Amino acid sequence: MSDFRLDGRTALVTGASQGIGEAIARRLSAHGARLVLVARSEDKLEALAEELRSTNGEAVAHPLDLARPEAVGDRLAELPEGFTEIDILVNNAGITADSLFVRMNLEQWERVLEINLTGAFAVTRALARGMMRRRWGRIINVSSVVGLMGNAGQANYSAAKAGLIGLSKALARELASRNITVNVVAPGYIRTAMTEDLPEAARKELEKSIPLHRLGNVEDVAAGAVFLASEEASYVTGHVLNISGGLYI
Ligand SMILES: NC(=O)c1ccc[n+]([C@@H]2O[C@H](COP(=O)([O-])OP(=O)(O)OC[C@H]3O[C@@H](n4cnc5c(N)ncnc54)[C@H](OP(=O)(O)O)[C@@H]3O)[C@@H](O)[C@H]2O)c1
């Protein structure tokens, strides 16, 4: 047993500048992985990379905008020396643009599909070939329980997150023969910038509706991601790991 150690592996995490992605990057680094940190905010990525290096980790910032999926392949062909062979990919970057469906315009629909779903497609396409050649890989897509259960006001986001699950299951079948697993983590309500606008009363109501009676922490999601990245999870593929305190059962 390796106790979920990831020494010698290189991981790329999108949306690593804050929130869940930052927590996943920290946890992967703590387990021994080399880290490529991706998002738009260069300063935040550099600060995290610096911090991980100062605690004996190896990490680089690699800023990239997923709103331009056609440029993603070129940008990922420029990974710095020592970080070019990605073993573990975490497609975590995501946005919301909520609106009741009848008021949702095409721009809101396309923007959310583009970052959450097409972004993951573009990054995965750029990196899967290397994993196939090396016959080892872990792809972890961060979806959401709303991709499983739907959510009023989030038709675009629910569609994108459900799309990620379909993409993951298809890829799990396609890449299994190359020893690459593809899995999903589906968080419920996690305390991050994405949920901080929730009014106090709404948060209390929400907590009541969650069987474990609390919002999740970013570490709850990071723990699931580390398991799926590990050697111990080598017989798990095409799985959706719901981390929602029982909100979705
Ligand atoms: N928080 C929750 O309750 C919750 C629940 C279920 C699922 N999720 C999912 O978990 C993931 C992380 O959520 P979070 O709560 O940590 O959100 P967050 O704090 O808003 O972080 C989102 C991340 O995505 C990056 N990002 C956004 N647009 C980007 C773009 N165009 N190009 C590259 N990176 C981009 C952001 O970095 P930059 O701004 O620096 O680009 C940031 O690092 C998302 O996929 C979200 O849908 C969250």
The ligand as a Gaussian input file, in Angstrom:
#p B3LYP/6-31G(d) Opt

LIG

0 1
 N      -18.489000      25.703000      -4.541000
 C      -19.424000      24.809000      -4.681000
 O      -20.352000      24.717000      -3.882000
 C      -19.393000      23.843000      -5.832000
 C      -20.334000      22.823000      -5.854000
 C      -20.310000      21.906000      -6.896000
 C      -19.365000      22.012000      -7.896000
 N      -18.459000      23.022000      -7.868000
 C      -17.499000      23.073000      -8.959000
 O      -16.193000      23.047000      -8.431000
 C      -15.311000      23.757000      -9.272000
 C      -14.560000      24.811000      -8.466000
 O      -15.521000      25.659000      -7.852000
 P      -15.143000      26.735000      -6.743000
 O      -16.310000      26.796000      -5.839000
 O      -13.796000      26.492000      -6.208000
 O      -15.197000      28.043000      -7.652000
 P      -14.339000      29.382000      -7.646000
 O      -13.830000      29.672000      -6.275000
 O      -15.189000      30.389000      -8.332000
 O      -13.104000      28.991000      -8.579000
 C      -13.256000      28.782000      -9.941000
 C      -11.898000      28.543000     -10.565000
 O      -12.059000      28.424000     -11.988000
 C      -11.133000      29.289000     -12.630000
 N      -11.644000      29.815000     -13.891000
 C      -12.801000      30.493000     -14.093000
 N      -12.893000      30.902000     -15.367000
 C      -11.757000      30.466000     -15.995000
 C      -11.263000      30.589000     -17.330000
 N      -11.925000      31.265000     -18.273000
 N      -10.072000      30.036000     -17.631000
 C       -9.359000      29.370000     -16.675000
 N       -9.785000      29.221000     -15.406000
 C      -10.966000      29.764000     -15.069000
 C      -10.917000      30.419000     -11.621000
 O       -9.657000      31.032000     -11.793000
 P       -9.385000      32.477000     -12.480000
 O      -10.522000      33.375000     -12.109000
 O       -8.073000      32.851000     -11.922000
 O       -9.328000      32.174000     -13.938000
 C      -10.948000      29.674000     -10.290000
 O       -9.663000      29.159000      -9.994000
 C      -16.182000      24.349000     -10.377000
 O      -16.147000      23.523000     -11.515000
 C      -17.562000      24.334000      -9.771000
 O      -18.563000      24.296000     -10.752000
 C      -18.447000      23.931000      -6.857000

